[in-house]
Amino acid sequence: DQQVKQNSPSLSVQEGRISILNCDYTNSMFDYFLWYKKYPAEGPTFLISISSIKDKNEDGRFTVFLNKSAKHLSLHIVPSQPGDSAVYFCAASEGNFNKFYFGSGTKLNVKP
Amino acid sequence: ETGVTQTPRHLVMGMTNKKSLKCEQHLGHNAMYWYKQSAKKPLELMFVYSLEERVENNSVPSRFSPECPNSSHLFLHLHTLQPEDSALYLCASSQDGGGTGEYGYTFGSGTRLTVV
């Protein structure tokens, strides 16, 4: 049973516009969420995180929003750049940081 | 070298072969993990080692056997695999079993395994 879901396998956005990647989860006990970015032939790299005590965290062009009542989080990238083209994974943990549950990823293509 | 290093990057093996994947971290972390990434599926946690003790085994078949001789090294021994075991195997490390939460794991680049 998949506890973290990314329902859009791919997303295509024009350079300079906003990219919005979505993630839904089923476990209301999850209290820590991360986004990872993965380029081909490389391992995932940490991008941004948010804890359940917040509803927004911003780092430069990247902002993560958390809606606990809807069990939904989203990653906003603005403005999008061609170098942002990658697969983005969301992950969630219920305080046991030994165990993160990952979504299946969304492949973002930013067109020049 | 820095970060998490995995070798080999690519591996093709027959179903009767025995091979091992190697992971080494140079970050001073005390927890290490094996994840499996199959096409269009979420990353699946396989094994967790914290302070060199295996703390989690997510119902992984016995044809996968992990070994953690010290906090910097992690192996995954493979024996009589099936074609459906073909996947990207990712090693990760963290401090205090989670990178204190804020940064999660540091991943290696993975080993692309093909079982023929």
Interface residues (C-beta under 8 A of the other chain):
Chain A: Q2 V4 P9 Y32 L34 Y36 A41 E42 G43 P44 T45 F46 S49 S51 F89 A91 S93 N96 F97 N98 K99 F100 Y101 F102 G103 S104 G105
Chain B: V4 Q6 R9 A31 Y33 Y35 K40 K41 P42 L43 L45 V48 S50 V55 E56 L90 A92 S94 D96 G97 G98 G99 T100 G101 E102 Y103 G104 Y105 T106 F107 G108 S109 G110
